[in-house]
């Protein structure tokens, strides 16, 4: 059964919350409402958070 548009939105929100991204999205949204312009959005979203980098246990 194909997912409808509403289900995809719910899934996207659930994934963002699970991975701790919702607070970053909220922060960027607030900054955009205050007039900030972003040139490297992916760098701002991903940041330098070491916890999001993949771990390589083979080393």
C-alpha positions, 0 to 999 in steps of 0.5 A: 500500500503506497504511503500518502503525502500525510504519512510521508510528512509524519515519517519525516518528522519522526525521523528528524526527532529520532536523530535529534535534528528537530531542534536544529531545524527549529533554530534555523527556521527561527534564524531565517525568520529574523532575516539570516541568509544561509550559504552552506545550509548542509554544513549548518545542519550537520555542524561538527557534532561528533555523535553524528559521524559514523563509527568504524569499529574495524580499526 
